[in-house]
Amino acid sequence: MKTRAIVTVKGLVQGVSFRYHTLQMATSLNVAGWVRNMPNGDVQACFEGDQEDVQALIDWCRIGPRLASVDRVIVEKEPFSGELRGFKVR
């Protein structure tokens, strides 16, 4: 089953290569979408793909890369669109 999620990661998540590592994980899981830094210090991402792969990427976001300190992850499920191709850092 295909799914889409908008994910907001809160904590010390900027300046620790969070976006780069998210790109690497998404690519390895064959998840499409994007990730970007937000002005308030959060990282926001959109993931589309197989439900198991998207969930694995969300679970990874709860930990993040070695230098990150994740306080909270907010997940908003949306209908799968299929419009995203590849994964981009914005």
C-alpha positions as CSV (number, residue, x, y, z in Angstrom):
1,M,0.0,0.0,0.0
2,K,1.3,3.5,-0.9
3,T,1.2,6.4,1.5
4,R,2.3,10.0,1.9
5,A,3.4,11.8,5.1
6,I,4.4,15.3,6.0
7,V,6.9,15.1,8.9
8,T,8.1,17.9,11.2
9,V,11.1,17.1,13.3
10,K,11.8,19.3,16.3
11,G,14.9,19.6,18.4
12,L,18.6,20.1,17.5
13,V,18.1,19.1,13.9
14,Q,19.7,21.9,11.9
15,G,23.5,22.1,11.5
16,V,23.9,18.4,12.1
17,S,23.5,17.1,8.5
18,F,19.9,16.0,9.1
19,R,18.8,16.8,5.6
20,Y,21.7,15.0,4.0
21,H,21.2,11.9,6.1
22,T,17.5,12.0,5.4
23,L,18.3,12.0,1.6
24,Q,20.6,9.0,2.0
25,M,18.0,7.0,4.0
26,A,15.1,7.9,1.7
27,T,17.2,6.9,-1.3
28,S,18.1,3.5,0.3
29,L,14.4,2.9,1.1
30,N,13.2,4.0,-2.3
31,V,11.1,6.8,-0.8
32,A,10.3,9.9,-2.9
33,G,9.9,13.4,-1.5
34,W,11.8,16.3,-0.1
35,V,13.3,17.7,3.1
36,R,14.0,21.3,4.1
37,N,15.0,23.5,7.0
38,M,12.4,25.7,8.5
39,P,13.0,29.2,9.8
40,N,12.0,28.2,13.4
41,G,14.8,25.5,13.6
42,D,12.6,22.5,12.7
43,V,13.2,20.2,9.7
44,Q,10.2,19.4,7.6
45,A,9.9,16.6,5.0
46,C,7.4,15.0,2.7
47,F,7.7,11.2,2.1
48,E,5.9,9.1,-0.4
49,G,6.2,5.4,-1.1
50,D,5.3,2.0,0.2
51,Q,3.8,2.2,3.7
52,E,6.5,0.1,5.3
53,D,9.3,2.1,3.8
54,V,7.8,5.5,4.7
55,Q,7.3,4.2,8.3
56,A,10.9,3.1,8.4
57,L,12.0,6.6,7.4
58,I,9.7,8.2,10.0
59,D,11.1,5.8,12.6
60,W,14.6,6.9,11.6
61,C,13.7,10.6,11.9
62,R,12.8,9.9,15.6
63,I,16.6,9.3,16.1
64,G,18.2,11.1,13.2
65,P,22.0,11.3,12.5
66,R,24.6,11.0,15.3
67,L,24.9,14.7,16.1
68,A,21.1,15.4,16.2
69,S,19.0,15.6,19.3
70,V,15.4,14.9,18.3
71,D,12.8,16.1,20.8
72,R,9.6,15.4,18.8
73,V,8.3,14.2,15.5
74,I,4.9,15.3,14.2
75,V,3.5,13.1,11.4
76,E,0.5,14.2,9.2
77,K,-0.7,11.5,6.9
78,E,-2.1,12.6,3.5
79,P,-3.5,10.8,0.5
80,F,-0.8,9.3,-1.8
81,S,-0.4,11.5,-4.9
82,G,2.3,9.7,-6.8
83,E,3.5,13.1,-8.1
84,L,6.9,13.1,-6.5
85,R,9.9,11.6,-8.3
86,G,13.2,11.0,-6.5
87,F,14.2,12.8,-3.3
88,K,15.4,16.4,-3.0
89,V,17.0,18.6,-0.4
90,R,15.3,22.0,-0.5
